[in-house]
Amino acid sequence: MTEVTPAFIVHGGAWDMPDAEVPGHLAGCRRAAEIGWAILSQGGSAVDAVEAAIRSMEDDPAFDAGVGAWLNEAGEVELDAIIMDGATLESGAVAAVQHVRNPIVLARLVMERTPHALIAAKGAEKLAAQHGLPLVDESALLTGQELERWRAIKEQRDFSMKTAFGGAPRGTVGAVARDRRGHLAAGTSTGGTPNKMQGRVGDSPLIGCGCYADDLSAGASATGWGESIMKVVLCKTACDGAAAGGAAQAAAENAIAVLADRAQGLGGVILIDRQGNIGCAFNTPRMARAWIEHGQIRAGVEA
C-alpha cells in the first residue's frame, strides 16, 4: 500500500476566551498535537493518535473535559466522549459518565469491545470496571476553580446556556487525524455545558454531530453550543461538503454558516479531508487549536 503524508489537528473549544486563558489553552493544544503527531510520524494509526491526544487534554484542567470539567446543576461531573474510525465507520461513545478520568479511553472500549455504539451513565461505568479501567472518586476530577464558578452561576438569575458560549471559560476538546495508510479518525470529549441538567447529553458523543470520520470524505470534530450543533448534524454536514468536492476550509466554513443560519448556533469545527487537507472554522470570538503544517506545529485562537 502506498503511504501518504499524515495530517493532524486538535481543538480545545470555541468561546469568548479571555486573554488570561489563552496561554494555557495554546499550551494544552500544542502538547496534544505533539503527542498525536509523534504517533503518526512513527507509522501509528489515526485512531491511536486521536485517542492519545484527547487523553492528554482530558488530563489538562485548562479544558472542559476530564479533570476540571464543568459541573452540572447538582455540582457533579458528567462526561461525554466519542471516537470514530473512518476506515470501518465503527464508532464508540459514552454519555453522562461519572468516575472515569479518561472517557475517550472508555469510548474506544465501546467501539472495539462491545456490539454497541453508545453506552451511558452506570452502564458505561460498569463497562469500565469490567475492562480494568480504574474508576476514580469525583474529587479527582474536581478543581477548586470549577466549584467557585459553579457557585457563581447558581447566583445568576439570568444565566442561559447560549450566553455561556459567549463568555464561559473552558472548552470541549477534539482531534482529527489521517495516518500514513490514508485512514481517517476523529474524536471528541467534553464535560458539557455549565450547570446543565443531570443526565443532559449534548452533541459531543453523537455520531455526525460532535464527531464523524469516513475515509471516503473527511474526519471532523465539533465544539460549541450542543443543542444547536445537533440540529444541523454539524460534523456530517462538514464532511459531506468535503465529499462533494469542496476544499477542506470551505467545507468547514460552509458548515458553520449552516449552524448560524439554520440553528442560530455558536461553535466551531475542525476537519481533515481524504487528501489530508485541513480546515477550521468558528463563529465564536476565539477557538483554541493546534495543527501540523510542513512538519511544524502551529497553534492559534484567532480567526
Residue pairs with C-beta under 8 A, 6 or more apart in sequence:
1 181
3 180
3 181
4 178
4 180
4 181
4 182
4 276
5 180
5 276
6 37
6 40
6 41
6 46
6 177
6 178
6 179
6 180
6 276
6 292
7 177
7 178
7 272
7 276
7 277
7 278
7 292
8 33
8 36
8 37
8 40
8 49
8 53
8 175
8 176
8 177
8 178
8 272
8 291
8 292
9 33
9 175
9 176
9 270
9 272
9 278
9 280
9 289
9 290
9 291
9 292
10 29
10 32
10 33
10 36
10 53
10 54
10 57
10 173
10 174
10 175
10 176
10 270
10 289
10 290
10 291
11 29
11 171
11 172
11 173
11 174
11 175
11 221
11 223
11 268
11 270
11 280
11 287
11 288
11 289
12 25
12 28
12 29
12 32
12 57
12 62
12 63
12 171
12 173
12 288
12 289
13 25
13 63
13 64
13 170
13 171
13 172
13 173
13 223
13 268
13 287
13 288
14 165
14 171
14 223
14 224
14 266
14 267
14 268
14 282
14 283
14 284
14 286
14 287
14 288
15 164
15 165
15 166
15 167
15 168
15 169
15 170
15 171
15 224
15 284
15 285
15 286
15 287
16 165
16 166
16 167
16 284
16 285
16 286
17 25
17 169
17 171
17 285
17 286
17 288
17 301
18 169
21 62
21 169
21 170
22 286
22 288
22 301
24 60
24 62
25 62
25 63
25 171
25 288
25 301
26 288
26 290
26 299
26 300
26 301
27 62
28 56
28 57
28 60
28 62
28 63
28 288
29 57
29 288
29 289
29 290
29 299
30 290
30 297
30 299
31 56
31 60
32 53
32 54
32 56
32 57
32 173
32 175
32 290
33 53
33 290
33 291
33 292
33 297
33 299
34 297
35 49
35 52
35 53
35 56
36 49
36 50
36 52
36 53
36 175
36 177
37 49
37 292
37 297
39 45
39 48
39 49
39 52
40 46
40 49
40 177
40 178
40 179
40 180
43 179
43 180
44 179
45 179
45 181
45 183
45 185
46 85
46 86
46 177
46 178
46 179
46 183
46 184
46 185
46 219
47 83
47 85
47 108
47 177
47 183
47 185
49 175
49 177
49 179
49 185
50 83
50 175
50 176
50 177
50 185
50 186
50 187
51 83
51 104
51 105
51 108
51 187
53 175
53 177
54 65
54 81
54 83
54 104
54 173
54 174
54 175
54 187
54 188
54 189
55 102
55 104
55 105
57 63
57 65
57 66
57 173
57 189
58 65
58 66
58 67
58 101
58 102
58 103
58 104
58 173
58 189
59 66
59 67
59 101
59 102
60 66
60 67
60 68
61 67
61 68
61 143
61 145
62 68
62 170
63 170
63 171
63 172
63 173
64 70
64 170
64 171
64 172
64 173
64 190
64 191
64 192
65 79
65 81
65 103
65 172
65 173
65 189
65 190
65 191
66 79
66 101
66 102
66 103
66 141
66 189
66 191
67 101
67 140
67 141
67 143
68 141
68 143
68 145
68 146
68 170
68 191
69 77
69 79
69 141
69 146
69 170
69 190
69 191
69 192
70 146
70 149
70 150
70 168
70 170
70 191
70 192
70 193
70 194
70 195
70 196
71 77
71 142
71 146
71 147
71 150
71 191
71 194
71 195
72 78
72 192
72 195
72 196
72 197
72 198
72 200
73 195
73 196
73 197
73 198
74 198
75 147
75 150
76 98
76 138
76 198
77 98
77 138
77 141
77 142
77 191
78 96
78 97
78 98
78 191
78 192
78 196
78 198
78 199
78 200
79 94
79 96
79 97
79 98
79 100
79 103
79 189
79 190
79 191
79 192
80 93
80 94
80 95
80 96
80 97
80 103
80 189
80 190
80 191
80 192
80 201
80 202
80 204
80 205
80 210
81 93
81 94
81 97
81 103
81 104
81 106
81 107
81 187
81 188
81 189
81 190
81 204
81 205
82 91
82 92
82 93
82 94
82 107
82 118
82 187
82 188
82 189
82 204
82 205
82 206
82 207
82 210
82 211
83 91
83 92
83 93
83 104
83 107
83 108
83 111
83 185
83 186
83 187
83 211
84 90
84 91
84 111
84 185
84 186
84 187
84 207
84 211
84 212
84 213
84 219
85 91
85 111
85 183
85 185
85 213
86 183
86 184
86 185
86 186
86 213
86 214
86 215
86 219
87 183
87 184
87 215
89 213
89 214
90 111
90 112
91 111
91 117
91 207
91 211
92 107
92 108
92 109
92 110
92 111
92 112
92 114
92 116
92 117
92 118
93 107
93 110
93 117
93 118
93 119
93 205
93 206
93 207
94 100
94 103
94 106
94 107
94 110
94 118
94 119
94 120
94 124
94 205
95 118
95 119
95 120
95 121
95 124
95 201
95 205
96 120
96 121
96 124
96 199
96 200
96 201
97 103
97 106
97 120
97 121
97 124
97 125
97 128
98 121
98 125
98 138
99 125
99 135
99 136
99 137
99 138
100 106
100 124
100 125
100 128
100 133
100 135
100 136
101 134
101 136
101 140
101 141
102 133
103 124
103 189
104 187
104 189
105 133
106 124
106 127
106 128
106 133
107 187
107 189
107 205
109 127
109 128
109 131
109 133
110 116
110 117
110 118
110 119
110 124
110 127
111 117
113 127
113 131
114 127
117 207
118 205
118 206
119 127
120 201
121 199
125 135
128 134
128 135
129 135
149 169
149 194
150 194
150 195
153 159
153 194
153 195
154 195
159 195
161 193
161 196
161 225
161 227
162 225
162 228
162 266
164 193
164 194
165 224
165 225
165 266
165 267
165 284
166 266
166 284
166 285
168 193
168 194
170 191
171 223
171 287
171 288
172 188
172 189
172 190
172 191
172 204
172 210
172 223
172 224
173 188
173 189
173 190
173 223
174 186
174 187
174 188
174 189
174 210
174 211
174 221
174 222
174 223
174 270
175 186
175 187
175 221
176 184
176 185
176 186
176 213
176 219
176 220
176 221
176 270
176 271
176 272
177 184
177 185
177 186
177 219
177 272
178 184
178 219
178 272
178 274
178 276
179 185
182 215
182 274
183 215
184 213
184 214
184 215
184 218
184 219
184 272
184 274
185 213
185 219
186 211
186 212
186 213
186 219
186 220
186 221
186 235
187 211
187 221
188 204
188 205
188 210
188 211
188 221
188 222
188 223
189 204
190 202
190 204
190 210
190 223
192 200
192 201
192 202
192 204
192 226
193 200
193 202
193 225
193 226
196 202
202 210
202 226
202 227
202 229
202 230
203 209
203 210
203 222
203 226
203 227
203 229
203 230
203 234
204 210
204 211
204 222
204 223
204 226
205 211
206 230
208 233
208 235
208 236
209 222
209 226
209 229
209 230
209 233
209 234
209 235
209 236
210 221
210 222
210 223
210 226
210 229
210 234
210 235
211 220
211 221
211 222
211 235
212 218
212 219
212 220
212 235
212 236
212 238
212 239
213 219
213 220
213 239
214 239
214 243
215 274
216 243
216 274
217 239
217 240
217 242
217 243
217 273
217 274
218 238
218 239
218 242
218 243
218 248
218 251
218 271
218 272
218 273
218 274
219 239
219 271
219 272
220 234
220 235
220 238
220 239
220 252
220 255
220 269
220 270
220 271
220 272
221 235
221 269
221 270
222 229
222 234
222 235
222 238
222 267
222 268
222 269
223 267
223 268
223 269
223 287
224 259
224 265
224 266
224 267
224 268
224 282
224 284
225 265
225 266
225 267
228 259
228 263
228 264
228 265
228 266
228 267
229 259
229 263
229 265
229 267
231 262
231 263
231 265
232 255
232 258
232 259
232 262
232 263
232 265
234 255
234 258
234 259
234 267
234 269
235 255
235 269
237 254
237 255
237 258
238 251
238 252
238 254
238 255
238 269
238 271
238 279
239 251
239 271
241 250
241 251
241 252
241 254
241 255
242 248
242 251
242 271
242 273
242 274
242 279
246 254
247 277
247 279
248 271
248 272
248 273
248 275
248 277
248 278
248 279
249 277
249 278
249 279
249 280
249 281
250 279
251 271
251 273
251 279
252 269
252 270
252 271
252 279
252 280
252 281
253 279
253 281
255 269
255 281
256 267
256 268
256 269
256 281
256 282
256 283
259 265
259 266
259 267
259 283
260 266
260 283
265 283
266 283
266 284
267 282
267 283
267 284
268 280
268 281
268 282
268 283
268 284
268 287
269 279
269 280
269 281
269 282
270 278
270 279
270 280
270 289
270 291
271 278
271 279
271 280
272 278
272 279
273 279
278 291
278 293
280 287
280 289
280 291
282 303
286 301
286 302
287 301
287 303
288 299
288 300
288 301
289 299
289 300
289 301
290 297
290 298
290 299
290 300
291 297
291 298
291 299
292 298
